[in-house]
Amino acid sequence: MNSVSSNENSHTMDSHPAITFDGVTKHFGSGETTVHALEDIDLSVADGEFVSLVGPSGCGKSTLLNIGAGLHEPTSGAVRLHGRDFDIADSTGDIGFIFQRPVLFDWRTVRKNILLPVRIMKKNGDLDGDMQEYQDRVDELLSLVGLEGFGGSYPKELSGGMQQRVSICQSLIYDPEILLMDEPFGSLDALTKDQMNEELLNIWMQTNKTILFVTHDLREAVFLSDKIVVLSPRPGRIQDVINVDLPRPRDEETKQLSEYNDLVTSVYSYFR
C-alpha cells in the first residue's frame, strides 16, 4: 500500500461511525448490458470526520454517494447510520446532499430557496418546530457563509460561488448530521474554488458535521480531508485509504508545506 500514516485528527471524535457502507455492491441493468458500478465497498466514516472519495471517471464515486443518501438501492450490502440500518423514511433529517451544481429556483429568493427543504419535509411530517425557528436559522446560516444581506436576492443576481454557498445553507437548514457533497465546486474557476474550499473548512470546523466529499481534484482532496479513499476503475473497489496528517486549521500556507506536496504526489501515484 502507498498510504501515508496519520495520527488521530484532533477534530475527529472517537465514537461509533456516523455512516458505514458494509459490503456495498451496485449493478445497473441486467444480462449482457449489466454495468458493474461498485463491488464490495467496506467504508466507515466517523462522527465529525472529513473523507474524500477520489478515482477515475466512471468508478462509482457519485453512485456510492447516492446510495448513502438513499437515492439508489445497493444491489447487495447495507448502509448504516450510527450502527442502525439505513431507512430513508426514518433518516431524512440525518443527511444533507449538495450536488455538483446549485439546485435553486430562479423565481424564489435566496431565503425561500434555503427554506424549501424545510417546507417539503414539514409537509411530509419529517420535521418538528415552527417556521420562525427555521427563519432564524436562515439568518444564522447566511452569516456563517458570508451572505448577510442577500436573503432577498434572487439566484440570477449571485455569482456561481455565492449560489453554491446558498446550496450549502439549503443542506444545513434542518441541521443534518452528515453532509454528502458531489463535486460541489467542480464548475467554479480556480480562484473561487480555493475560496470555497477554505469557506467549507470554516463551516466544517464550526458545525462539526460528518462530510463525505467526491472530487476529481486530488489537490483539493488533500487540502480538505482527514482521509482520502481511492477507488479503482469500474467496478469501483477501495484500492487504499490515505490518512492526511496535516495541521488544522488549513489555509493557503498549507499548500506550501512539503508534507502537503508529498501527499499530493502519493495520491497522484494511483492514477499514473
Buried (B, 14 or more C-beta within 10 A) or exposed (E): EEEBEBEEBEBBBEEBBBBBBBEBBBBEEEEEEEEBBBBBBEBBBBBBBBBBBBBBEBBBBBBBBBBBBBEBEBBEBEBBBBEEEBEEEEBBBBBBBBBBBBBBEEEBBBBBBBBBBBEEBBEEEBBEEEEEEBBEBBEEBBEBBEBEEBBEBBBEEBEBBBBBBBBBBBBBBBBBBBBBBBBBBBEBEEEBBBBBBBBBBBBBBEBEBBBBBBBEBBBBBBBBBBBBBBBBBBBBBBBBEBBBBBEBEBEEEBBEEEBBEEBBEBBEEBEE
